[in-house]
Amino acid sequence: MSTFIQTLQVADKSATSQVFQVLNRAIITLQLPPGEKVSEAEIAKEFGISRQPVRDAFYRLASLGLLNIRPQRGTTISFISEQKLLNARFARTALEVECLRTLIENPHNIDHQRLEFLLKEQSKAIKKGDSIEFHELDNQFHKALVQMSGHEQIWQLITDQKAHIDRVCYL
């Protein structure tokens, strides 16, 4: 289990947030593959925390469709669902299109240098054959557009929705 646990010693993050972040990333990057069992007790032990923050993180991951919590039968990483992918694509498209519409109406908010830098870095990642770096840079590009639109709070909604899409990208 400890192969995916990264130290996230961030003072302003709760234990639940830290566990959620680590597990979410491990699920999306397929370090925790679909169908694998996960244990509240083992994860709590790895983090050196009580089970309650782990339980809270599990419920948040389950609400995003990334975990299947089955009392008395165990908790497993959910399988990738075509319907969840279609729903995620629809939601992400709707949110990002509206952010772009707002940005187009306020072109003075566009940071051309930032966008050009991210696109150039993506090109470098492609030339290196580094799909993980490309994926991270692509996320930064989309997040930058959302921020420039003035709707930064929407990025978390997009992030939650695109988790299912990201899992397929890591395949």
Stockholm file with secondary structure:
# STOCKHOLM 1.0

chainA/1-171         MSTFIQTLQVADKSATSQVFQVLNRAIITLQLPPGEKVSEAEIAKEFGISRQPVRDAFYRLASLGLLNIRPQRGTTISFISEQKLLNARFARTALEVECLRTLIENPHNIDHQRLEFLLKEQSKAIKKGDSIEFHELDNQFHKALVQMSGHEQIWQLITDQKAHIDRVCYL
#=GR chainA/1-171 SS CTTSCCCCCCTTSCHHHHHHHHHHHHHHTTSSCTTCEECHHHHHHHHTSCHHHHHHHHHHHHHTTSEEEETTTEEEECCCCHHHHHHHHHHHHHHHHHHHHHHHHCGGGCCHHHHHHHHHHHHHHHHHTCHHHHHHHHHHHHHHHHHHTTCTTHHHHHHHHHHHHHHHHHC
#=GC SS_cons         CTTSCCCCCCTTSCHHHHHHHHHHHHHHTTSSCTTCEECHHHHHHHHTSCHHHHHHHHHHHHHTTSEEEETTTEEEECCCCHHHHHHHHHHHHHHHHHHHHHHHHCGGGCCHHHHHHHHHHHHHHHHHTCHHHHHHHHHHHHHHHHHHTTCTTHHHHHHHHHHHHHHHHHC
//
